Amino acid sequence: MDQTVLNEISRRRTFAIISHPDAGKTTMTEKLLLYGGAIHMAGSVKARKAAHHATSDWMEIEKQRGISVTSSVMQFNYDGYCINILDTPGHQDFSEDTYRTLCAADAAVMLLDGAKGVEAQTIKLFAVCRKRGIPIFTFINKMDRAAKNPFDLIDELEKVLGIRSTPVNWPIGTDGDFQGVYVRESEEVLLFDNETKDHGASMVKSISAGINDEEALKKILSDHHYETLKNDIELLDMAGDPFDLDKILAGELTPVFFGSAITNFGVEPFLKKFLEIAPGPQSHETSDGVVAPTEDYFSGFVFKIQANMDPNHRDRMSFMRICSGKFEKGMNVKHIRTGKKITLAQPQQFMAQDRTIVEDAYAGDIIGLFDPGIFRIGDTVTTSSKNFNFANIPVFPPEHFARVQPKDSMKRKQFLKGIEQLSEEGAVQLYKQPGIGTETYIMGVVGVLQFEVLEHRLKTEYGVEILRNNLNYRFARWCAKEDESSDIDFSKLTLTSTSMLVLDRDEMPVVLFESEWAISWALEHNEGLRLDDIHER
C-alpha cells in the first residue's frame, strides 16, 4: 500500500457523540464544526423561531421539535486531522439508530449535563460503547450554569456507569459562579468571560500558574475560589486515578473535561486533547478473521440507510463505514450478501444535508452512496477475492406495535413503497400476518415517538395519510430451533389466545406477546422452540 494512502488513513479520527436528550449534543457538534471552518454560524436547537437551525438537525420534524431523531454524519479538517463526527439521536425512542451508529465509530464522546449528571439514556448508550470496547471521552457540559459538585459527578461515573475517570481539567466555581477551569497537565487556568456574548468566537484568556503559585492565582481568583481549587487538586492528585493512555484506549478509564458548549468554553482544548489521545481507524472483526485498516483492498459495511434527505429529489442514501484501503469513485466491488458485482457511483460526504461528491475516501471515513434499493443494514462490500462479512449489527425487539393501513385505498402503492422504505432504513420493523394479504401491516417500534415520525414522514415524503390502530403487544421474539435436528413447524405453534405469529421482512417467523407469562407458556407448550429477543441480521 503506498505511503499517501497510509498517511491519509492515519489522519482519520471517527467518533460518535452520545448523551441524554438536552445535554447539549447538537450544540457541541456545531461548535466542533465551527473550529473546522465547516459552518460559519452555529444555530442553537432552542431558538425555534430562528430561521437558522442546527446544521445536524436536518429533518423537518427535528427542526419543529428541537430534538435529533436521525444520526447525522459530518466531516471536517482541523489541525492536520480529518475528523468524521457521527451525531446520534439523543431521544430515547431512537436508541436503535444510535446503536447502529456506534458500530461505525472508533471512539465515543459522552456528553453529560453538569446539573443532572448521568441520566437514564446515557446509561443505555454507555452499555453499548462498553460492549464494543471503544474509548470513551467525557465532556461535562453547561458548567456556565449551576452544576453538581464535580466530585459527585465523577463519583456518579464510577457508581452508575462503572468506569473510572481521570479529570484533564477541573472547574473553578460550580454554583453558577463559574470562573473557568484549571488544566492539570499544563498547570494553567483558562478564564471564563461571562461578559462577552459572542458564543466564544474571541480567544480565551489563559494564565500559566501552578496550583502552589498563590500570588499569581489570587490576582485572578477570589480567596474562596483559590482555596477550593487548591484543596480539590490536592485531593485529586492523592486519591484520583492517574492519566493512563493504555487504559483509556481499552475503554477502562475515561478522561473528563469540563466546559460549556453553548458559550464555546473548553471546546477547543477538548478537541485538541481528544485528537492527541483518540485512536485512528481500528481493525474490524469479520467472519474470516480480522480486517486491518491498512489492508491493500477496499472493504466497508452499511450501518445506516436514510431516504429522502433531499426534499427536491426522492432518493435513498446508504451510509458506509470504510474499514480498509482506499475508496475511489466509480469503483467496482463485490456485494457479499447477493454475490453480485456493483459499481459505487456518486459517493458523497456530508455536512448533515449539504453534500459534496467525493473522488476518494479512506479507511475510517463515512461515505453516503446513492442506493437504488440494493443495500440493507449490515451489508458488506469489498474488492478482496475473499468472501467475508463484518460482524452483524443486531436488531432490537420493538416494544410498541400498531396495525397500519392507508386512509385512502387508492394510495396503497405509495403506502407500500413508503413503509417498505422506512423499514429498510430500520426506522420501524415491519411484520405481516401469514395468509392475510397485503392490505394491512403490523409495525413495531422501540419507542412511541417513532410512530409519530412514521406518520409525519409518510405524509410529507410519500403523500400518504394512515390509519393507526395500536395493539396491546409488548414483546417480539424471533422463533428458532433449540437444536437443528428438531422438526418443529413454526406455523403450527401452540400459543395463548393473546399472542400472534407474524413474519418479518426477511420472512422470519416472529411471535408477538402481551406478557412475559405468555412467553414462558409458549416455551413450555412447544418442545424444541427457542425464542430470541435480539436478532442478528
Phi and psi in degrees as a GROMACS rama.xvg file:
@    title "Ramachandran Plot"
@    xaxis  label "Phi"
@    yaxis  label "Psi"
@TYPE xy
-77.0513  161.658  ASP-2
-61.5974  -37.5258  GLN-3
-59.3703  -42.8012  THR-4
-64.6858  -44.0342  VAL-5
-60.7243  -41.5401  LEU-6
-63.3871  -43.3177  ASN-7
-62.0656  -43.4261  GLU-8
-62.9498  -40.4246  ILE-9
-70.9514  -17.7263  SER-10
-78.65  -16.2023  ARG-11
-76.3941  138.041  ARG-12
-136.225  121.674  ARG-13
-122.701  118.079  THR-14
-139.545  158.821  PHE-15
-111.905  148.299  ALA-16
-105.165  125.23  ILE-17
-122.543  148.097  ILE-18
-173.055  173.931  SER-19
-75.674  152.95  HIS-20
-52.2207  140.411  PRO-21
75.1209  13.5938  ASP-22
-85.8993  -5.5156  ALA-23
104.472  26.8889  GLY-24
-67.5674  -45.8371  LYS-25
-67.0301  -36.6728  THR-26
-61.5563  -43.9665  THR-27
-61.4253  -43.8768  MET-28
-58.5008  -45.1443  THR-29
-61.7379  -41.6517  GLU-30
-65.8352  -37.8405  LYS-31
-63.7734  -39.479  LEU-32
-67.2822  -31.7256  LEU-33
-60.8478  -40.079  LEU-34
-67.6114  -31.7351  TYR-35
-80.595  2.47059  GLY-36
69.8724  16.5033  GLY-37
-79.3032  -32.8271  ALA-38
-132.23  151.708  ILE-39
-97.077  -15.8356  HIS-40
-148.526  121.16  MET-41
-82.1768  134.309  ALA-42
-100.24  127.439  GLY-43
-79.0153  144.774  SER-44
-67.5338  -29.4267  VAL-45
-67.3805  -36.2702  LYS-46
-71.3223  81.6416  ALA-47
-60.0295  -40.1934  ARG-48
-78.6901  -16.8521  LYS-49
-66.7181  140.966  ALA-50
-75.0385  -16.7086  ALA-51
-93.281  101.357  HIS-52
-93.1853  161.385  HIS-53
-57.8885  137.179  ALA-54
-59.0842  -35.4066  THR-55
-85.1596  -9.47385  SER-56
-98.7431  93.8042  ASP-57
-102.885  -19.9356  TRP-58
-79.3642  142.278  MET-59
-48.2049  -46.0723  GLU-60
-65.3014  -28.8072  ILE-61
-71.3042  -37.9362  GLU-62
-67.8381  -35.4116  LYS-63
-69.7054  -38.0187  GLN-64
-101.975  -12.6619  ARG-65
70.7133  27.8742  GLY-66
-127.679  156.688  ILE-67
-95.6657  122.466  SER-68
-112.597  -5.82027  VAL-69
-128.044  161.997  THR-70
-87.63  134.035  SER-71
-107.117  155.449  SER-72
-123.981  128.789  VAL-73
-136.555  146.22  MET-74
-127.009  139.629  GLN-75
-152.748  163.596  PHE-76
-106.024  140.788  ASN-77
-153.469  127.45  TYR-78
56.8129  35.2624  ASP-79
86.6579  -6.74127  GLY-80
-102.403  153.697  TYR-81
-111.218  116.292  CYS-82
-111.175  131.172  ILE-83
-110.328  119.584  ASN-84
-105.787  134.395  ILE-85
-108.778  112.32  LEU-86
-93.967  119.285  ASP-87
-99.9524  157.757  THR-88
-68.5027  132.373  PRO-89
-88.5423  -21.4264  GLY-90
-65.938  132.044  HIS-91
-60.3127  -24.909  GLN-92
-69.711  -7.30802  ASP-93
-115.542  27.076  PHE-94
-62.3948  -25.269  SER-95
-69.176  -39.2391  GLU-96
-61.6214  -40.2982  ASP-97
-63.0745  -41.7663  THR-98
-59.6876  -44.605  TYR-99
-64.9701  -37.1992  ARG-100
-65.0107  -38.4558  THR-101
-64.4476  -22.6107  LEU-102
-66.6837  -20.1668  CYS-103
-99.9395  -2.42585  ALA-104
-101.066  152.445  ALA-105
-97.7322  -13.3246  ASP-106
-156.293  163.271  ALA-107
-129.313  143.562  ALA-108
-109.213  119.306  VAL-109
-100.611  122.452  MET-110
-101.889  128.337  LEU-111
-120.157  147.991  LEU-112
-85.2015  122.597  ASP-113
-55.4951  -27.5487  GLY-114
-87.3275  -20.7507  ALA-115
-110.407  -22.4042  LYS-116
71.1848  -147.319  GLY-117
-78.1391  124.911  VAL-118
-113.396  168.766  GLU-119
-50.3665  -48.0624  ALA-120
-63.7033  -37.6806  GLN-121
-60.743  -37.8205  THR-122
-62.2838  -45.5857  ILE-123
-59.7968  -49.846  LYS-124
-67.962  -36.0292  LEU-125
-62.3561  -39.5135  PHE-126
-59.0695  -35.4311  ALA-127
-67.1225  -44.5074  VAL-128
-61.6394  -40.0986  CYS-129
-59.6871  -44.4993  ARG-130
-61.3148  -36.7603  LYS-131
-83.9048  -12.612  ARG-132
68.0621  30.0275  GLY-133
-92.5635  153.021  ILE-134
-64.3497  143.69  PRO-135
-123.861  127.49  ILE-136
-109.169  136.261  PHE-137
-110.617  127.754  THR-138
-116.791  116.776  PHE-139
-93.5422  113.224  ILE-140
-97.2126  172.75  ASN-141
61.6878  36.1984  LYS-142
-74.4601  -11.8843  MET-143
-75.1201  -7.0207  ASP-144
-109.573  176.113  ARG-145
-63.6962  134.461  ALA-146
-131.75  170.396  ALA-147
-68.9139  163.517  LYS-148
-60.9114  131.273  ASN-149
-58.8716  -30.4852  PRO-150
-66.7837  -36.6246  PHE-151
-66.0393  -38.351  ASP-152
-64.1093  -40.9397  LEU-153
-69.8845  -35.2519  ILE-154
-64.8506  -38.0409  ASP-155
-63.3164  -41.3429  GLU-156
-55.0252  -42.3512  LEU-157
-74.2794  -46.2007  GLU-158
-73.9909  -44.4591  LYS-159
-84.0224  -41.8085  VAL-160
-99.4341  -15.362  LEU-161
70.7695  29.8762  GLY-162
-122.736  137.661  ILE-163
-81.9175  156.537  ARG-164
-135.858  157.859  SER-165
-134.625  107.646  THR-166
-66.3755  129.231  PRO-167
-84.7997  -37.5719  VAL-168
-132.333  170.522  ASN-169
-136.669  133.193  TRP-170
-74.516  146.848  PRO-171
-113.137  111.906  ILE-172
84.3556  106.994  GLY-173
-122.433  9.976  THR-174
-103.25  37.9524  ASP-175
85.5602  3.58635  GLY-176
-115.141  43.9518  ASP-177
-59.8551  125.989  PHE-178
-104.967  -24.2631  GLN-179
145.352  -161.374  GLY-180
-131.559  154.427  VAL-181
-104.604  122.062  TYR-182
-89.2813  118.678  VAL-183
-67.5291  -44.7093  ARG-184
-69.0304  -46.7093  GLU-185
-89.4189  -2.25625  SER-186
50.9239  58.235  GLU-187
-136.85  156.371  GLU-188
-106.005  127.775  VAL-189
-100.205  122.05  LEU-190
-90.5414  137.515  LEU-191
-92.7547  126.507  PHE-192
-106.845  106.414  ASP-193
-78.2557  -15.8222  ASN-194
-77.5133  -40.0557  GLU-195
-74.2645  114.149  THR-196
-100.53  52.0469  LYS-197
-112.334  27.7517  ASP-198
53.2387  32.9503  HIS-199
77.1654  20.2379  GLY-200
-71.886  -27.9249  ALA-201
-81.6232  163.026  SER-202
-71.701  146.657  MET-203
-82.7109  137.08  VAL-204
-75.952  132.341  LYS-205
-129.43  145.861  SER-206
-129.587  124.219  ILE-207
-83.5373  116.385  SER-208
-159.541  123.584  ALA-209
-67.3677  163.881  GLY-210
-64.5792  -22.9678  ILE-211
-92.5557  -2.02584  ASN-212
-83.2579  72.8599  ASP-213
-57.5665  -42.0793  GLU-214
-60.7903  -49.0943  GLU-215
-65.0807  -41.7001  ALA-216
-70.8265  -33.4398  LEU-217
-72.3429  -15.9405  LYS-218
-70.0358  -27.614  LYS-219
-111.518  -17.3302  ILE-220
-121.717  151.17  LEU-221
-70.9046  163.015  SER-222
-56.5047  -42.4273  ASP-223
-61.8082  -47.6718  HIS-224
-64.996  -37.943  HIS-225
-65.4029  -46.3276  TYR-226
-62.1177  -45.0318  GLU-227
-59.8598  -46.0706  THR-228
-61.228  -45.0237  LEU-229
-60.4243  -46.674  LYS-230
-64.1106  -41.5729  ASN-231
-60.1747  -47.6638  ASP-232
-66.44  -38.8737  ILE-233
-60.8896  -43.3058  GLU-234
-64.6632  -43.0937  LEU-235
-62.1711  -44.3124  LEU-236
-62.7965  -34.523  ASP-237
-81.7429  -50.1071  MET-238
-104.155  -14.5237  ALA-239
-79.1499  166.423  GLY-240
-76.9347  134.286  ASP-241
-72.4813  160.018  PRO-242
-68.1853  123.443  PHE-243
-137.514  104.518  ASP-244
-58.2831  -42.2918  LEU-245
-61.8424  -41.1279  ASP-246
-67.9161  -36.0945  LYS-247
-64.6546  -45.7784  ILE-248
-67.4801  -24.3408  LEU-249
-86.9151  -1.15186  ALA-250
77.3708  20.3469  GLY-251
-99.2548  -14.7495  GLU-252
-138.697  135.753  LEU-253
-113.653  127.044  THR-254
-73.7246  135.943  PRO-255
-112.195  133.939  VAL-256
-123.174  140.044  PHE-257
-108.989  143.186  PHE-258
-177.622  -165.711  GLY-259
-145.726  108.968  SER-260
-66.0874  -39.2324  ALA-261
-66.4184  -33.4163  ILE-262
-95.4867  3.90782  THR-263
67.3934  22.7948  ASN-264
-91.3619  124.199  PHE-265
86.7335  0.863333  GLY-266
-77.2792  -44.1476  VAL-267
-67.3978  -46.2083  GLU-268
-57.9373  -35.8218  PRO-269
-63.4935  -47.4733  PHE-270
-60.3476  -42.7907  LEU-271
-63.4165  -45.9197  LYS-272
-67.2404  -39.5637  LYS-273
-58.6266  -46.2228  PHE-274
-66.2899  -30.9329  LEU-275
-67.7646  -38.9126  GLU-276
-94.0323  -39.1463  ILE-277
-60.6129  146.791  ALA-278
-76.4429  153.393  PRO-279
-76.6091  -168.061  GLY-280
-54.894  134.797  PRO-281
-100.206  163.517  GLN-282
-72.1586  155.599  SER-283
-124.248  141.285  HIS-284
-73.7471  139.811  GLU-285
-134.565  177.691  THR-286
-71.316  -8.8034  SER-287
-129.073  53.5369  ASP-288
86.9796  -166.502  GLY-289
-98.0815  138.455  VAL-290
-105.718  120.255  VAL-291
-87.3271  152.037  ALA-292
-62.6118  -23.0309  PRO-293
-92.0541  11.016  THR-294
-58.9423  153.265  GLU-295
-83.9559  2.17211  ASP-296
-110.769  161.071  TYR-297
-88.5986  138.523  PHE-298
-151.731  155.671  SER-299
-168.649  169.626  GLY-300
-136.069  152.849  PHE-301
-87.2878  124.675  VAL-302
-115.448  -6.05826  PHE-303
-159.312  142.227  LYS-304
-127.016  133.622  ILE-305
-135.692  126.326  GLN-306
-98.4504  155.024  ALA-307
56.5148  47.2065  ASN-308
-73.3286  -23.5667  MET-309
-112.748  108.378  ASP-310
-60.6974  -20.249  PRO-311
-79.5394  -19.3132  ASN-312
-130.867  136.084  HIS-313
-78.4638  108.061  ARG-314
-139.289  173.845  ASP-315
-142.208  130.431  ARG-316
-114.68  136.456  MET-317
-110.201  130.48  SER-318
-94.5097  129.573  PHE-319
-122.964  134.829  MET-320
-92.0653  124.58  ARG-321
-82.6036  124.753  ILE-322
-100.106  -27.4841  CYS-323
-151.4  152.893  SER-324
71.8248  -159.549  GLY-325
-118.948  138.209  LYS-326
-99.9431  136.814  PHE-327
-126.964  141.201  GLU-328
-56.1308  133.561  LYS-329
80.9835  9.63116  GLY-330
-73.3931  153.026  MET-331
-94.5334  132.11  ASN-332
-133.288  165.911  VAL-333
-98.0609  128.265  LYS-334
-93.9097  105.601  HIS-335
-60.5486  -40.9746  ILE-336
-63.1121  -39.5665  ARG-337
-98.6249  -15.071  THR-338
77.3819  7.89692  GLY-339
-92.0483  157.804  LYS-340
-89.374  133.098  LYS-341
-132.956  156.666  ILE-342
-102.519  129.743  THR-343
-90.9148  92.2358  LEU-344
-95.4508  158.735  ALA-345
45.121  53.8272  GLN-346
-70.0763  148.78  PRO-347
-132.065  154.903  GLN-348
-121.23  159.962  GLN-349
-123.692  150.463  PHE-350
-124.234  84.8684  MET-351
47.4159  -106.19  ALA-352
-88.5253  -19.7624  GLN-353
-81.741  125.525  ASP-354
-115.239  154.488  ARG-355
-129.556  144.51  THR-356
-74.1064  137.664  ILE-357
-104.293  136.663  VAL-358
-85.8698  -41.6824  GLU-359
-149.236  159.608  ASP-360
-151.949  163.875  ALA-361
-128.937  167.718  TYR-362
-50.0036  132.94  ALA-363
104.969  -25.8053  GLY-364
-79.0156  160.085  ASP-365
-116.204  126.949  ILE-366
-123.283  156.05  ILE-367
-106.869  135.739  GLY-368
-119.001  134.662  LEU-369
-63.3562  133.225  PHE-370
-127.973  110.385  ASP-371
-77.0562  13.0235  PRO-372
111.342  17.1186  GLY-373
-81.9184  -40.5275  ILE-374
-90.5651  154.351  PHE-375
-128.47  160.499  ARG-376
-61.4487  132.727  ILE-377
95.4418  -3.92265  GLY-378
-68.0229  143.647  ASP-379
-108.226  137.933  THR-380
-128.806  149.468  VAL-381
-159.954  162.286  THR-382
-104.664  3.1421  THR-383
-72.5106  154.301  SER-384
-77.6229  -17.05  SER-385
-79.9392  151.667  LYS-386
-102.386  118.798  ASN-387
-147.653  158.995  PHE-388
-120.08  139.627  ASN-389
-70.7952  156.645  PHE-390
-50.8777  141.867  ALA-391
-62.7499  149.431  ASN-392
-99.6694  117.238  ILE-393
-68.9861  153.449  PRO-394
-108.155  127.89  VAL-395
-86.7456  152.015  PHE-396
-74.3682  135.648  PRO-397
-67.2721  160.392  PRO-398
-121.318  -6.91039  GLU-399
-133.201  140.345  HIS-400
-134.534  148.406  PHE-401
-151.277  149.734  ALA-402
-92.5531  130.485  ARG-403
-126.355  145.912  VAL-404
-151.131  158.661  GLN-405
-72.5841  143.924  PRO-406
-63.6951  -40.5493  LYS-407
-106.256  112.526  ASP-408
-65.8911  -15.8034  SER-409
-70.054  -19.0802  MET-410
-97.6753  22.2614  LYS-411
-59.77  -35.325  ARG-412
-64.1958  -46.9087  LYS-413
-64.575  -37.898  GLN-414
-59.9705  -48.0518  PHE-415
-62.912  -41.6977  LEU-416
-63.4242  -44.1295  LYS-417
-63.371  -49.2499  GLY-418
-71.2894  -31.8742  ILE-419
-61.679  -45.6157  GLU-420
-61.9324  -48.677  GLN-421
-66.6605  -30.85  LEU-422
-73.9567  -32.8188  SER-423
-69.4849  -29.8731  GLU-424
-69.8497  -18.5147  GLU-425
86.7749  10.7267  GLY-426
-71.7162  -33.3089  ALA-427
-141.404  161.937  VAL-428
-108.512  136.684  GLN-429
-110.188  130.002  LEU-430
-127.969  148.984  TYR-431
-130.277  150.08  LYS-432
-81.3081  132.351  GLN-433
-63.4537  136.453  PRO-434
77.1694  17.3256  GLY-435
-114.574  1.50147  ILE-436
82.6797  -174.795  GLY-437
-114.724  27.3896  THR-438
-71.9539  -43.662  GLU-439
-124.596  152.147  THR-440
-125.983  160.039  TYR-441
-109.532  130.493  ILE-442
-104.767  141.539  MET-443
-122.164  135.089  GLY-444
-132.613  157.169  VAL-445
-78.2784  -33.4744  VAL-446
-138.015  149.188  GLY-447
-58.2495  -34.5833  VAL-448
-60.0022  -24.3527  LEU-449
-63.3561  -30.3106  GLN-450
-62.901  -42.0332  PHE-451
-64.1638  -42.0596  GLU-452
-62.2269  -40.4585  VAL-453
-59.7604  -50.1761  LEU-454
-61.6724  -43.9864  GLU-455
-62.3174  -44.3647  HIS-456
-72.8394  -36.8714  ARG-457
-63.2048  -37.6207  LEU-458
-72.537  -47.5104  LYS-459
-80.3316  -33.7338  THR-460
-94.9365  -26.0568  GLU-461
-122.012  -3.26353  TYR-462
66.5868  29.4605  GLY-463
-119.033  127.492  VAL-464
-96.9857  143.501  GLU-465
-119.996  157.79  ILE-466
-100.303  128.108  LEU-467
-120.456  127.901  ARG-468
-120.348  107.93  ASN-469
-68.1273  140.094  ASN-470
-108.996  161.122  LEU-471
-86.1942  3.35269  ASN-472
-68.0329  149.477  TYR-473
-124.922  -16.0807  ARG-474
-134.142  141.4  PHE-475
-120.609  132.85  ALA-476
-132.005  129.972  ARG-477
-78.5752  136.538  TRP-478
-85.0137  137.648  CYS-479
-147.036  164.388  ALA-480
-88.3502  139.563  LYS-481
-58.5381  -43.4254  GLU-482
-143.883  155.781  ASP-483
-58.4292  -27.8313  GLU-484
-74.5048  -12.8598  SER-485
-65.1518  140.075  SER-486
-106.326  33.4984  ASP-487
-66.523  136.812  ILE-488
-104.736  111.785  ASP-489
-64.4699  -24.1661  PHE-490
-77.5155  -8.67672  SER-491
-120.669  37.9521  LYS-492
-72.3591  150.038  LEU-493
-91.8564  114.657  THR-494
-127.741  162.486  LEU-495
-69.6551  161.341  THR-496
-64.8397  -20.004  SER-497
-94.2202  3.19502  THR-498
-101.219  159.654  SER-499
-142.301  136.255  MET-500
-91.782  129.551  LEU-501
-135.148  172.118  VAL-502
-116.107  138.974  LEU-503
-84.4472  -174.38  ASP-504
-73.3501  -11.3111  ARG-505
-94.7962  13.1235  ASP-506
65.239  23.4279  GLU-507
-86.0792  137.482  MET-508
-71.8794  134.283  PRO-509
-132.053  140.022  VAL-510
-110.916  133.51  VAL-511
-98.8664  129.906  LEU-512
-122.092  154.508  PHE-513
-93.2774  -22.1945  GLU-514
-149.308  162.701  SER-515
-61.4584  -35.1874  GLU-516
-60.8606  -41.9893  TRP-517
-64.8883  -31.1125  ALA-518
-67.0237  -48.2363  ILE-519
-67.3896  -32.5443  SER-520
-61.5612  -44.1605  TRP-521
-63.5436  -38.9313  ALA-522
-67.6528  -37.0737  LEU-523
-67.4758  -38.0373  GLU-524
-93.5279  0.850163  HIS-525
-129.477  97.1535  ASN-526
-66.3969  136.173  GLU-527
86.1418  1.82118  GLY-528
-88.3749  137.897  LEU-529
-121.969  138.203  ARG-530
-116.384  120.312  LEU-531
-102.364  136.895  ASP-532
-93.0318  -25.2915  ASP-533
-116.294  129.101  ILE-534
-112.941  129.774  HIS-535
-94.8165  124.904  GLU-536
